[in-house]
Amino acid sequence: ERELAPEVEEQRQLERPDKAEPRKHTINADVVTFIQTGSISAASKAFIPVYESLADSSAGEDLLQLRRHRPRTLKHMVIISPYKVQGLMDTVKQSRVVTLHRYAPLLNKGLRSLDRLDLYTGPSLAPESLLRDMPVEVMLELDLFAGQLYFKIFAEFEALREYLLAPMPLALSPPVSPAGDEACGGSGSDGAAHVMDENLVGLLNIVMMTMRRNSETIDKTHTGKALDSRLIAKDEFKE
C-alpha cells in the first residue's frame, strides 16, 4: 500500500504598492516674471538645471562628478510642460523678451526633424532670427536630455563627440577636434585630448536607455555610436 502525497496548489499573490496620487500642476509666479522680464532671480526655487532633476535617480553619482568637473555657464533656456504652456500662452504672446519654441527629439532618422526650435515659435520670428545666438552646447544638452537618437547633419554628430570629451587640465593644450579618422580615446602624444568624460557618458547612458528607452539598446543609433566612441561615415547623413 502506497501513500500518495497530496498536491498543493499555490497561487502567486502580487502585493502592489498603493496607488500614488498625482501631484497637481501649478504655475509658479517666478515663471510668469521670467516671461515678462527675461530675468530669473537667483533666489528662485521655480527653476532647476535639467540634469539636476536626476539627482535622486540612479544617475545621481555621475551627476555629482559632473558638478565638480564641469562648471555650468549656460543660462535662460527654460523647459516647461504642455500644461504650463497652455496656462501661460497669453502671457507669452504679450512678451517682448522671451520666445516659445516647440520641440521634439529625433527618434527615427526617417522622420522630419523637429529639434531645431524653428517650428511654430511664439511670438513668431523671421527665419533669419531663429537660433542666431544659440550656443551649440545648449542645443546638445537639450537634445540629450530629451533622448535624441539621430542627427540630420554630420557637423552635429561631430559636435556631440567633442562635447563628450573630458575637460582639459589648464596645463595642457586645448582639445583636438574629434573630426577625422582617429577615434576618441586614441593613444600617443594627443591621447590626453581624446579621453571621453566617463561621468558624462555614464549619465547619458542612464538617461538614454534606462529612463527614455525602457532599457532598450541604442548602440546602432547616432547617439549610441558617439557614446561608444565609434565613428560614422559622412555619407550616412543627409546634408
N, C-alpha and C positions, 0 to 999 in steps of 0.2 A: 504494500500500500504506500503510495507516494503523496506527500503533501504538496500542494501547489501554492506557490507564493502569490498572494493577491496582487493584482496590478493596481498601481496607484496612478491616478490621473491628476496631473498638475496643470494648472492654467496660470500662465505668467500674468502677474499683476503689475501694471505700469503705474508708478506714482509720479504724476506730473506736477510741476510747480503750479501754485495758484496763478490765475490769470492776472497779468500785470495791467494796471490801469495806465493808459497812455497819458503823457503829460499834455497839458493844454497849451496850445500855441499862444504866444504873446508877442507883441511888438514893443521892444524897449524904446523909451524916449530918446536914448542916445543914438539910435539908428535914424530916427527922424531928424535929429540935429545934424548928423553926418550928411544926410541928403540935402539939407537946407544950407549948410555951411561948407561942406567938404572937409571938415576937421573932426578928428577923433581925440577926445580927452584922454590924457594919459591915465587918469583915474577910473576910466570907464571899464566896467566888467561885462559889457554887452558884446565885446569883440575879443576873439582869441585867434592866434595864428592857427592855420588849418591843421597842421600836424600836431599842435598841442592838444587837439581834441582826441588824440590817440594815446595820451599819456597813461591812461588806466587800462590800456589794452595790452596784448602780447607784444606790441611794438614799442612799449614804453622804455625798455632797456636801450634799444638802438636810438630812440629819440633823445634820451639823456645824454648819450655820447655826442650826438649831433649838436646839442645846445652848447657843449663845451668847445667844439672844434669849428663850428660854422656859425659865426655871428650873423644875426638876421638884420639886414639893412633895407628890406623891401617894405613898402607901405601902401596902404589905401587901395587895395583891390578887395572888396568885401563880397563874400559869397552869402547869398540869402536864399531861403526856401521859397517854393512857389506860393505858399500861404502868405508869407510876408510881402512878396511881390504884389499879390492881389490887394492886400491891405494898404500898400504904400504907393500904388500906381499913380494916384492923383498927385501926391507929393513929388514923385519923380518927374512927372510931366511939367511941373512948375519950377523944377530946379534948374539953375544955370551953372552948377558946379559939379554935378555927377551925371553919369550916363549909365543906363541899364542895358546890359548885353545878355542875350540868350546864349546858352552854351550847352553842348552835349559832347562827351568824349567819342572819339572814333574807335569803335569796337570791331568793325568789319571793313577791310580796305576796299570792298566793293561798293560801299555806301558813300553818299556825298558827305564831305567834311563839314561839320557844324561846330568846329572847335576854334575858329579864328575870331570869334566875338564880333562878326560883321553881319549877323542876322537879326533883323528887327530890333535895332537899337532904339532906345527911348531916353531923351528926345532923339529924333533921327539925326544922323550925321552924314556928311558927304563922304563918299568912299575914300578920298584922299586924306580925310581926317581920322580914319579908323586906325587904331593901334600905332599911331605915328610915334608916340613916345613910350610904348610898352616894352620894358626890358625883356629880353629872351628868357631870363631866369624866371620871371613872373609867369610867363606862359607855360614854361616847363613844369613848374610846381603845380599850377592849376591842372594841367593835363595828367600828371602823375597821380595827384590826389584823387582825381575823378576816375582813374583807371584806364587811361588812354592806352590802346594797344598798337595802333598803327599811325604812321605819319605819311603825308602826301608827297613830301619832297625830301631829297637826300640831305639837304642842309639841316633840316630839323632833326634827323637821326644823328647827324654829326654833333649837333648842339647837345643832344641828350647824352651822348657818350662823353663829351667834355664835361658836362655837368656832374657826371658820376665819378669824376676823378677826385681823389683826396686833395684837400688844400695843401699847397706847397709851404714848407718852412721858409721863414724870411731869408735864411742864409742861402737858399737855393735859387736857381733861376726860375723864371715863370714856366708854367706847364707847357709841354709841347702839345700842339693840336693833335687830336686822335685821327685826323684825316690821313689817308694813305694806306699803305699795305701793312704797317705794323700795328698789331692789336694792342689794346690796353694790357698792362702787366708785362710789357716787354723787358728784356734784360739789357745790360750794357750801361754805358755812361748816362743814357737818358732813362734808365729803368725807374728811377725815383719819380720821374714826371708822368709815368704811366701806371701808377698804382691806383686801383679802384678804392673808393671810400667804402670800406666794409660795413660801417654802421648805416650809411645811406642805402646801400644795396640791400642790407638785411631788412631795413624798414620798408623799402619799396616792395620787396618780395612778399612781405606780410600784407601790405595794403593791396597789392595787385592780385595775389592768389587767394589768400585766406579771407580777406574782407570783401573784395569786389567780385571774385570769381568762384566762390564756394569751394576753394582748394583745387580748382581745375588748373592744369598746367598752361603756361603761356610761352613755353620755350620756342615755339615756331612763329611767334609774333615779333614785330619790330622791337617793342619794348623788352620782351623776353630775351631776345638776342643781345640787346645792349646790356642788360643786367648780367648776362653770362659772358660778356667780353667777346662777342662774336661779331664779325664784320658782315655787311650786306652789300651786294653788288649794286652800283649806282643805277643800273638799268632796271632794277626791280621797282623803282619808284616812277610814278607818272608825273613828271615835272610839269 
